[in-house]
Amino acid sequence: MKNHSVVNNMIACHQCDSLLPMPLLLEGQNALCGCCGAMLFSKKRDAINRTAAVAVAGLLLFFPATLLPIIGIGAAGLYNDASLLDCITFLINSRNYVLAFAVFMFTVAIPAVRLMTALYISFCIKFNYIKPSLLVFFRSYHLLDTWTMIHVFLLGVIVSMYKLSSLADMTIDGGLLSLILLLLCSTLVSVTMDQHSVWDELEKSLEQ
C-alpha cells in the first residue's frame, strides 16, 4: 500500500520522461519540470464552474445549429437553403446511408454526448456526488474527444461557400453562426476542464 501511494504521488515529464514528485498547486499556478523546464500540468481557475457553463452553452446551441439554415443559395429566380438536419435528410433520401450516418454521428451525436458527459462530470464533482462509475464517464469523455468532427463539417461548408459564391447569390443564415459558436464551446470544454483535478477526485473516491 505504501508503494502504491508513492507511485500515485509521482508524475512523469512528457518531454524528458523524468519521474518527479507531484506538486501541490494553487489555482492559476503551473508545474514545470525541474530537468528540462517543460510544463507538467496547470491548476486551472474555477475549472468546474467554467466547464459546466461552457457545456450548457454548447448543448443549447445544438438546437439552432442543427435546425436553422446554414446558407441559402439563389439563382435564376429560385432560392433554397438547408440546415444540418436537412443535409442529413437529403443524404438519407439519396440513399447515401453510410455518409448520412457518419455526418449524424460525428457532427451531432458524439459532440452532444461529449458535452453532456463533461456537464455530468462537472455536476458530480461540484456537488460531491462522486461514484466509481464516474471513472467510466471520464474515460468516455477522453474517447469521444478524438471523434468530434464539427470542425471538419464546418471546413466543408466554408469550402462550398467559396466555390458557390461566384455561381449564385448566397446568404449566410443563423445556422452557420450557431455552428461556429458550437465549435467554440466544444473546443473550450477541453480548455477549461482540469483533468488532473478530476483524476485526483476520482482517486480519492476509489480509495474510500
N, C-alpha and C positions, 0 to 999 in steps of 0.2 A: 504493500500500500504506500509505503514511503517513496519507493522508486517511481511509482505511478504519479504521485503528487509532484515529484521533482520534474518529471517529463512534461507534465501539464503546465508548469511554470517556466518553460523554455520556449523560445521562438527561433526559427531559422531564417537567416537573411536570404532573400531570393536572388541576390546578386553574387555574393561570395560564399554562401552556404555555411556561414558561421553560426554556431549554436549559442544563443545569448539568453540571459535571464529575462523573463517577461517583465517589462517596466510597468509601474502604475502611473497612469496619466490622468491629468485633469482635462476637462472639455476644452478643445481647441489646441491641445498640445500634440506634437508629433514625436514618434520614437525613431531614432536614427541608429544605424549600425555603427558600433564602435570600431569596426575594422575598415570598412570601405565607405562609410558615410551615407549609404543608401537608406531611404525611408522604409522602416519596417511596417508601421501602420500609424494611424492617427485616431485620436479620440474626437469624434465629431460633436459639434454643438447641437444640443436639443434634437438628437437624431430620431428618436421615436416619434415625437410630435410632427417633425418635418416630413418624415416618411409617410405617416398616416395622412397628412394633409395633401401631399402630392398624389398618393394613391387614390384618395377620394376624388380629387380633381380629375385624375385620369379616367376613373370609372364613369364620372358624369359626362366627360367629353365623348365617351363611346357612342352615346345616342346621336348627337349631331354629326359626329364623324362618319357614322355608318348610314344614317338616314337622309342627311341633307345632300343635295347635288354637289359634286366636286367641281366640275367645269361644265360649261354649256357651249355648244357649237351651233353656229348659224350660217347657212349658205343657201343660195337660190330660194330665199323666202321661207326656208324650213329651219326649225330650231329644235335642238334636242339636248337634254342634259342627263347626267347619270350620277347616282350615288354609289358608294362602295357596295351596298346591298344590291343595287341594280346590276352592278358588274358581275357579282356572283350569280345572280339570277340569269343573266344573259349567258354566262358560261354554261350553266346547267341546261338552259334551253337549246344551246348549241351542241349539247352532248359532250362538252369538254369536262367530264366529271372529275377527272384527276386534277386538272388545273383549278376548277371551282373549289374542290376540297382543299387544295393547297392554299389558295387565297383566303378561304374562310379560316383555316387553322392558324396560319402564320400572321394574319393581319387582324383577326377578330378574337378567336377562341383563346389562343395561347397568350397574347398580350393581356386579355381580360382576366384570365386565371392567374397570371403572374401578378397583376396589380391587386387582385383580391387576396392572394397569398401574402403579399407584402403588408396589406392592411390588417390581415388576421394576425400575423406575427407581431406587428406593432401594437395591436389591441391587447394581445395576451401579455406582452412584456409590460406595457403601461399599467395594466390593472393587476399585474402579478398573478395572472392565470396561466401559469406555465405547467405543461404536462410533457411527459416523454414523447407523446405523439407530435408535439410541435417540431421535433427534430425532423420528422418526415416532411413537414411543410417547408422547412428551411432548405432541405435538400432539393425539394421540388422547385423551389424558387431559383436555386442555382442552375438546375437543369433547364428550366424554361427560359432562363436569361439568354441562352445561346440560340433559342429558336424564335425569338421575337423579330419579325421581319417587316415592321411598319416602315422602316427607313427604305427598304428595297422597293416596296409598293409606291412610296412617295417619290422615289427617284424615277420610277417608271412613269408616273403621272407627269413629272416635270419634263421628261424627255418627250412624251406625247404632246404636251403643250407646245414645246419648241417646234416640233415638226408640223403641228396643225395650225400654228399661228399665221403662217403665210398662205394657207389654203382656205381658211374660213374665218369668220368673225367669232371670237372666243371671249367668253366671260368667266370670271373666277367667282365661284359661289362659296357659301359658308362652310360647305363640307371640307374644302381644301384647308381653310384656316383652322377648323376643328381638328383635322388630321395632323397638321403641323403642331398644334398645341398638345395633342395626344402623344405625338412622338417626343415632344419636350418633357412631358410628365413621365413617360416610360423611361427616358434617359435619366431624369432627376431622381427617380426611385433608387437607381443603382448608386447615385452620388450621395444621397442623403442617408441611406441605410448604413449603420455602423455594424459591420459584420462581426468584428471582434467582440463587441459588447453583447451581441446576440449569442455568440458561441459561449461566452462566459456565463450568461444567464442560463443557457441550456445545460451546461456542465454542472452548475450549482444545483439545478433541479434534479438532475440524474443522480447526483451524489447523495441526495437526501433520502 
